[in-house]
Amino acid sequence: MPHIQIEINKTLSVTDKQALAREINLLFADVMATGTDHISVSLREFGTWNLALGRVSNPEAGIAIINADIRAGR
């Protein structure tokens, strides 16, 4: 089962979280030519200064880090 983890330094509404998970799910299914019922998406929200990425000079604008656990054979 593929697991896509998204870490962001913003707080999202429930509607935005649902839309993000749905879009990631559909995009992954399209790229991998598979269905969507087995794809897992997790979202972690952090405060603005609790997530850092070396090249980002303005974290207030938002940071997103995505990790995808894709099993062998895909």
Secondary structure, DSSP 8 states (H G I E B T S, - for coil): --EEEEEESS---HHHHHHHHHHHHHHHHHHHT--STT-EEEEEE--GGG---TT-S-GGG--EEEEEE--TT-
